[in-house]
Amino acid sequence: MKKKILLFIVGGGLGLFALSSYREGPAHYSGYDCTGAEAAASGSFSNPTGCTTGGCHAASAASAISVTLELDSAGVPTTHYKGGLTYTVKISGTNTGASLPGYGFQLNATKGTASASTNVDAGTWATTGLPASTQVTAPAGSTYFAITTVEHSSTISISGSTFTQSFTWTAPVTGTGSISFWGVANFVNNNGRADAGDLWNTAHAVIGEWSTTEVATVANEADINIYPNPVVNEMNVQLNHATGSYTVSVYDLSGRMISNSSFVASGTQNLVVPTSNWVPGMYIAVVSNGTTQKSFRIVKN
């Protein structure tokens, strides 16, 4: 990550003092994004991948450093998002090499599946309730980076090999399509000099948009109620004015089916679906007669 170098003349000799502007966050202090999100950007908004600029850290990604990005829905990892819903995003840096006492990171989200000539924020980051020594840096007025970046606000002291932080993120509007999370983790030796002893690596995760057909009515103008919502131990699916065969399928936000029931309705029908073994989070329940369907968002407490 970039560092500013300040030169002092001392007693006729030349003293070189390396002052790390990245200690206060590379985007916030110097206007640089190091995640790789803007590697393909054009003009002044082009930023290299990783913490290499200016020779202040290792010249290339270190195999001893790994970075993991995870999108969670109520504590459950998911590979898809639902427009407008709020999630937790985790970034974890792991150092399997020599122990290093300091840590810095950046994290952001962009529309699309790859870096582009012009990058656009995907969703919004909560600016309150942040972990200690972190901040959300907006690109307003900057000529160096174009996307909102979550990062450290001072060097973070660590003692173990892995450091994980979580941030609140609200997904973009429905119809945005696939988005990307980008992250970089930098383990540093805190010696205050520009050398290759600071090791970094990056990660890129593509997140799809959850989509499902939402039809206002089911055949025969069936009236469908699902209760309670949120559910705890069981979910009741009640159909009124319904005839014929129906299925009730439940999916998590990654698209995995976790429950499927079939029944024949005549007039009023009530189906009880056990939910006690569901992991807390958001689910999609789809009621279908094979021709049309209606979907419901269900929360498990």
N, C-alpha and C positions, 0 to 999 in steps of 0.2 A: 504494500500500500504506500502511497506517496508520502514523502516527508519533506518538510522545508528545511533548508540548510542556511544557518546564520553564521557569517564570518566575522570574527573579531581580531583586531590587531592588538597583540599583547607584547609590550616591551620590545618592539621591533620585530618580534617573531609572529608567525601566523598560527593562530589557534583555531581549530575547527570543532564546532559544537553542533551536533546533530539534534535538532529539535523535532520531535514527531508530532506533526499536526493531526495525525490519525488517532492520537490518544483521546481526542475529543470527538471522534467520528469522522471518517473520510468525506462523507457527503456534507455533513453539517459544517465542518471547518474548511475543507479544501474544495468541495464541490465535485467529488469523484464517486462514481459507482464502480465497485470492483467485483460484482457478482457474475458478470458475463451477460447480463440482460441487455447491455448496450454495446456489445462487441461489434455488432453489425450496423450500429447507428452511423449517421453521416455528420460531417462537419464537427462543430464544437461539442456535440452531444455524443461523440464516439468515445467510449471508455474501454480500456483493455480488460480482459478477463483476469482476475486475480490481483495480488498485491505486489506487482512487479515494477510499477512505474517509478523511475528515479533510483532504482537499485537499492531501495530501503529494506527489502526483505528477500527471501529466496527468489531466484530468477525464474523458477517454474514451480508448478504444483508439486507438493511433497507426497509420496506414496504413504508416508506414516500418518498423514492427516486424512480423515474421511469426514464427509458432511452428509447429514440426513435431513430431509425436509418432509414434514408430515402434516396432513390436513386432518383434523379431528372433528367429529360431530358428537358432542357430549361425551368425550373421552374415547370414542370409537374411530379408528383410522378409516378414511374413505378416499377413494380415487375420483369421486365426482362431487360436484356442488349443486345446490339448488339456488336459483337466482333470488337474491335478497335476504337469504338466511345468514346467520352469524355463526362463525366457526372459530376453532382454535388452531393456530398454525405453530408448529414446533420446529425449531432449528437445533440440531445437535452437532457438535464438533467433537471428534475423537482423535486423540494423539497416541499412537502406539510406539512412538520413538522415544527419544530422550525427553525427560520431564522438562516442561517449560512453564514458568509461573504466571504468565499473563495471557489474556485472551481478548480478541476483538472479533466482530462479525458484521455482516450486512445481510439484509433480507428484503426482497421486494416481490411484487406480483405484476405481471403484464398480460395484456390481451394477446392471444395467439399462442402458437406452440414453439416459436423460435425467436431469437433476437431479430429485430427488423431495423430498417433505415430510420423509421420513426416509431418509437415505442410509446404505449399508452398504459396508464395504470389500470389494473383490473381490481375492482372492488375498493374498499376503504379500510384503513387500519385505525383501530381505536388509539387515541392519543392520551387516554387516562388509564390509570391502573397498570402502568408499565412496570416491568421488573426493574430493580435497582440498576443504575448506571447504563440505562438505555434511553433511546429517544426515537421519535418519528420525524424525519427530516423531509420537508416538502421541497420541490424543485423551484418554487416561486422565485423569480428573479435571477435564477442561476443560468449561466451559459455553459455549464459543464455536464449536467445530467438532467434528464427529462422526466424521471419517474420518482415517486415517493419511496423513501428508503427507511427501513427500520434498522437501527444500528446502535453500537455502544456509544455512550457519552463520555466515558473515561475507560482506561484500561481495566479490565476485570481480572481480579486475582483468582486463581484456581489452584487446587491441590491434587485433584484426581486426573484421570485420563480422558474423561468425557464431561462435557458441559452442555446442558440443555436449557433452553428458554422458550417460553410460550407467549404468544401474542394473539389478540382478538382481531379477527378479520371478518368483514361483512362482504359477502359475495356480490358481484355485479348483477345488473338486471337480467331477467330471463331473456334468453336469445343471444347473449354475448358469445356463447360458444366456448371452446376450450381455452384455458388460460395457462400461464406458466408461473411457477414459483422459482426464484433464483436465490441462491445463498452462497456466502463465502465465510469461512472461519479461519482465523489467523492466530496461531499460538506463538507468543513472543517471549524473548529472553529478558526483556526489561533492562537491557544494558544502556539504553539511550543512544546507541550508535546505529548507523546505517550499515547493517551487515546481513549476511545470508543465514544467520542463526534463527530467524523468525520464519516459521513454516506454515504454509497455508494450503487450502484446497477449496474447490467449489462444488456446487450441486445444482441440478436443474430438474424440476419435476413438472410434468404436464398433467393437468387436472381437467377432466372432461366435465361437461355440463349434464346433470341429470335431467332427462326429459321423459315424459310419459303422456299419453293421450288423455286429456281431461274433457270428457263429454258430459254435458249438463244432465242428460236423461239416459236411462237404460230402456230397452225395449219394453213395451206394454206400460210405459209411463210409471215404472216402479219407483216408489218413494223409498230411499235408502237412508238409514241413520246408523252411524257408528258411535258407540259410547262405551265407557266414559273416554274422554280425551283431555288430558293424558291418561294412559292406561297403567295399571300396576300388575295385577295377576291375570286378568282376562279382558278380552275385547268382545263386545256384543255387536253383531251385525244384524240389523233388523230391516227386512224388506216388507213393504206393504204394497198391495195391488200388483203382485208379481206372480207370473206363471212361467214354468219351464225350468230348465237346468241352468245353474249359476255356479261360478267359481269365485272364491275370495283368495287372492294371492297377496302376500306381503313381501316387500323388498326393502333392503337397507339402502342407504344412499350411494353405495358402490354398485348397485344393480343386482346384488345377490338375493335370490329368493330364500326367505327363511320360513315361510309357512304357505301351505296351499290346501284349500278345502273345497269340496264340491257338494252340492245338494240340489234337490228339486223343490222348487217353491210353488205354492198354490195359495194365493191370497196373502196371508201374513206369515212370514217365516223368520225365525230368530236363530242365528248361529253363534255359538260361543267359541271363541278362539283363545286358547291358553297363551299367556304372554309372560309368565313368571320367569322364563328362561331367556327372555330377550335382554340384550345389553341396553342400558339406558341410552337414548338418542332419538333421532328422527327416522321415521319409516314412511313408506308409501303403501297404502292398502288399495288394491284394485279389485273392484267388483265387476264381473263380466258375465254376459249370457252367450258369449261366443261371437256375437255380431257387434255389439256396442259395449262400452265400458265407462265406468266412472271411478275416479281416483280420489283418495283422501290422504292428507298429511296426518300422521299419527305420531304422538310423542310418548315414549316410554320413560316413566320415572323410576 
